[in-house]
Amino acid sequence: MLLALMGAGVASVLAAASGAPGAQAGGAAKAAAPATQPGGTSRAAAGAATDAGAPTAAAGAAKTSASATTDAGAKNAAATDAGATDAGDELPLDAAPFPPEPSKQPTAAEWKAAPRVRLSRAGPAAAGCRAYRAREWLRIRCPELTVSAISLLGGKPEGVAFWIDPPRAGSELPRGGEVMFPIRRGDRRVIQILTFGPGYDGPFTLLPAIVIQEQWLEDEPAPTVTAS
């Protein structure tokens, strides 16, 4: 009788010990189950997909903003060109006196009414460019030049601004560009406009097209501006 009771106790202990792993496995399965969504997609994977989509959405918004800025600039340039004074002979660069004090950048309406002026010297490369002056500000626009880049090589950067027109319909290359800067006593600037052409980098090599030089030395009565 005593031996039978002892055997039953040992069997009960072994049965409890063998059931422990099964309980742990079942608990782990229940813990892992909430992480799985219907269709087999885990919450962790869904969160990663959401995070990956955020940069894509941000990039799309940035492209939309850049496109809106380009369109606004193109409309402004087109409106200025449409109203710019081209009739009659060009006025000398210093036909009107330069203001003694710096003034603000001209508005689109002021550029629309600005007269064309003749640069001190202009080479064949700049034959298709037009220059306009509003107060001490000068705007040189080359509407038919295929422009790849514009850079300030040296001199004062104050007030200098560049613009490259977007590609026209049926073309992948930008056509037209302009440079704007103030002319004040003591200024010295060199600006380069580049275009595309054959070279070591292929048909889209950046090549110098026009170099604009502006200077007004302290002892000179008027500035000198050349484009060649």
C-alpha positions in Angstrom: 0.0 0.0 0.0 2.8 2.4 0.9 4.6 1.6 -2.3 1.5 2.3 -4.4 1.0 5.7 -2.8 4.6 6.7 -3.4 4.4 5.6 -7.1 1.3 7.7 -7.6 3.0 10.8 -6.1 6.1 10.4 -8.3 3.8 10.1 -11.4 2.0 13.3 -10.5 5.3 15.2 -10.1 6.5 14.0 -13.5 3.2 14.9 -15.2 3.4 18.5 -13.8 7.1 18.8 -14.9 6.3 17.6 -18.5 3.4 20.1 -18.8 5.5 23.2 -18.0 7.1 23.6 -21.5 3.7 23.3 -23.2 2.4 26.1 -21.1 5.3 28.4 -22.0 4.9 27.6 -25.7 1.3 28.4 -25.6 1.9 31.6 -23.7 4.6 32.7 -26.3 2.1 32.0 -29.1 -0.5 34.1 -27.5 2.0 37.0 -26.9 3.1 36.9 -30.5 -0.4 36.7 -31.9 -1.4 40.4 -31.3 1.7 41.5 -33.4 0.1 39.9 -36.5 -2.6 41.7 -38.4 -5.2 40.1 -40.7 -3.7 39.1 -44.0 -0.3 38.2 -42.4 1.1 41.8 -42.2 2.8 42.5 -38.9 2.3 45.7 -37.0 6.1 46.2 -37.1 6.1 45.8 -40.9 3.2 48.2 -41.2 5.0 50.8 -39.1 8.2 50.5 -41.3 6.1 50.9 -44.4 4.5 54.1 -43.0 8.0 55.5 -42.0 9.3 54.7 -45.5 6.4 56.5 -47.1 7.0 59.7 -45.1 10.2 60.7 -46.9 8.5 59.9 -50.3 5.6 62.2 -49.4 8.0 64.9 -48.2 10.0 64.6 -51.5 6.8 65.0 -53.5 5.8 68.1 -51.5 9.3 69.6 -52.1 9.0 69.0 -55.9 5.6 70.6 -55.9 6.9 73.7 -54.1 9.9 74.0 -56.4 7.7 73.7 -59.4 5.4 76.4 -58.1 8.4 78.7 -57.5 9.8 78.1 -61.0 6.4 78.8 -62.6 6.1 82.0 -60.7 9.5 83.1 -61.7 8.9 82.3 -65.4 5.6 84.3 -65.4 7.4 87.3 -63.9 10.2 87.1 -66.4 7.7 86.7 -69.3 5.7 89.7 -68.1 8.9 91.8 -67.8 10.0 90.9 -71.3 6.6 91.6 -72.8 6.6 95.1 -71.4 10.2 96.1 -71.6 10.9 99.1 -73.8 12.6 97.9 -77.0 11.5 100.7 -79.4 14.0 103.4 -80.4 17.7 103.6 -80.0 19.5 102.4 -76.9 20.4 105.1 -74.5 24.0 105.4 -73.2 24.7 103.6 -70.0 25.2 106.8 -68.1 22.5 108.9 -69.9 20.7 109.4 -66.6 22.7 110.3 -63.4 23.3 107.5 -61.0 21.7 108.1 -57.5 24.3 109.0 -54.8 22.7 106.6 -52.3 21.9 102.9 -52.7 18.3 102.1 -53.6 16.2 99.0 -53.3 16.0 96.4 -56.1 13.5 97.5 -58.8 10.0 96.0 -58.9 8.6 94.1 -61.9 6.7 97.3 -62.8 9.9 99.4 -62.8 11.7 96.9 -65.0 8.7 96.9 -67.3 9.1 100.6 -67.9 12.9 100.6 -67.8 14.6 101.9 -71.0 17.2 99.9 -72.9 20.8 101.0 -72.5 23.9 100.5 -74.4 26.8 98.8 -72.7 30.3 100.2 -72.8 31.3 97.4 -75.1 29.6 94.2 -76.3 31.1 91.4 -78.4 29.5 89.1 -81.0 28.6 86.5 -78.3 26.4 89.1 -76.6 24.7 90.4 -79.8 21.4 88.8 -78.8 21.4 90.2 -75.2 19.6 93.3 -74.1 20.4 95.6 -71.2 18.0 97.7 -69.1 18.6 100.2 -66.4 16.4 101.3 -63.5 18.1 103.9 -61.2 21.6 102.3 -60.5 20.4 98.8 -61.2 21.3 97.0 -64.5 19.5 94.0 -65.9 21.2 92.1 -68.8 18.9 89.5 -70.5 19.9 87.0 -73.2 16.5 85.5 -74.2 17.8 83.2 -77.0 20.9 81.8 -75.4 20.9 78.2 -74.1 22.1 78.8 -70.6 23.5 76.0 -68.5 24.8 78.0 -65.5 25.6 81.6 -64.3 28.2 82.3 -61.7 29.9 85.3 -60.0 33.6 84.8 -60.6 34.7 87.8 -58.5 33.7 91.1 -57.0 30.9 92.2 -54.7 28.0 89.8 -54.4 25.7 92.4 -52.9 22.5 92.7 -54.9 23.6 90.2 -57.6 20.9 88.0 -58.9 20.7 85.3 -61.6 17.8 83.7 -63.4 17.7 80.8 -65.9 14.5 80.3 -67.9 12.9 76.9 -67.8 13.0 74.7 -71.0 10.5 75.7 -73.6 7.9 73.3 -75.1 9.5 70.6 -77.1 13.0 71.1 -75.6 14.8 69.7 -72.7 17.4 72.5 -72.5 16.7 75.9 -70.8 16.6 78.8 -73.2 17.2 82.3 -71.9 18.7 83.8 -68.8 19.5 87.1 -67.1 21.8 88.8 -64.7 20.9 91.7 -62.4 23.2 93.8 -60.2 23.6 97.4 -58.9 26.2 99.7 -60.3 27.8 101.8 -57.6 31.0 103.7 -57.3 33.8 101.5 -56.2 32.2 98.3 -57.6 34.1 95.6 -59.4 32.5 92.4 -60.7 33.0 89.6 -63.2 30.0 87.3 -64.0 30.1 84.4 -66.4 27.2 82.9 -68.3 27.8 79.3 -69.5 26.1 77.2 -72.2 26.2 73.6 -73.4 28.6 72.3 -76.1 30.8 69.4 -77.2 33.8 68.6 -75.0 35.4 66.0 -72.8 32.2 65.4 -70.9 30.1 64.9 -74.1 27.5 67.1 -75.8 26.4 68.6 -72.5 29.7 70.0 -71.4 29.5 73.4 -69.7 31.2 75.9 -71.9 31.8 79.7 -71.3 29.4 81.8 -73.5 29.5 85.4 -72.2 31.7 87.2 -69.6 30.2 90.3 -68.1 32.6 92.8 -66.4 31.5 95.8 -64.4 33.7 98.3 -62.7 33.5 101.9 -61.4 36.7 103.2 -60.1 36.7 106.0 -57.6 38.4 108.5 -60.0 36.2 107.7 -63.0 33.1 109.8 -63.9 31.1 106.8 -65.1 31.1 103.0 -64.8 32.3 100.6 -67.5 30.2 97.5 -68.3 31.3 95.0 -71.0 29.8 91.8 -72.3 31.8 89.5 -74.6 
